[in-house]
Amino acid sequence: GQSLEQPSEVTAVEGAIVQINCTYQTSGFYGLSWYQQHDGGAPTFLSYNGLDGLEETGRFSSFLSRSDSYGYLLLQELQMKDSASYFCAVADSWGKLQFGAGTQVVVTP
Amino acid sequence: DAGVTQSPTHLIKTRGQQVTLRCSPISGHKSVSWYQQVLGQGPQFIFQYYEKEERGRGNFPDRFSARQFPNYSSELNVNALLLGDSALYLCASSDNSGRETQYFGPGTRLLVL
């Protein structure tokens, strides 16, 4: 079957670093994406990995290991506004996204 | 430039009714995908359209249908509504297949009573 596993919740203080892991088991893998969703809002694109390695975009970085079917999102210098749900999503060659259940990140003062 | 727009923003229906949700993609984007998001879960893929043709269908019953118009806007139709259809329906557009980046609209929140 197809599945994506990510932790349900992570809590950290402002300024800290948080890593959200994602393991996947899917067919037709093309790449791994990360989306952020605030309560009541729409998912917004954060990062994409099509090849193994690290992608850095400001305070956010994402990593992919295709051989391990594993990726992670790294959030640095946490801010209160980073409190949100974060989803990993696997894309197939047609662009169909399969999302994980999401990780609720709670940032405390 | 305007982002992805969806209408209506909220909708209340009763069981057995039919509903039509609308989506306008970002200008220049030819691909539209529909997702259903139940509270506390990740979005679930329903359909993808590219250049007015269906490219993919998720694991949803035939009560769900969609189409894409020549201007690349799209409609999602759900017939014979069930209580379990209550969810946030999201539309996403992309300028190609959407494998790398998809841009989501604000969604339509559907409540079935």
Interface residues (C-beta under 8 A of the other chain):
Chain A: Y30 G31 S33 Y35 G41 A42 P43 T44 F45 Y48 G50 F87 A89 A91 D92 S93 W94 G95 K96 L97 Q98 F99 G100 A101 G102
Chain B: S31 S33 Y35 G40 Q41 G42 P43 Q44 F45 Q48 Y50 R55 G56 G58 L90 A92 S94 N96 S97 G98 R99 E100 T101 Q102 Y103 F104 G105 P106 G107
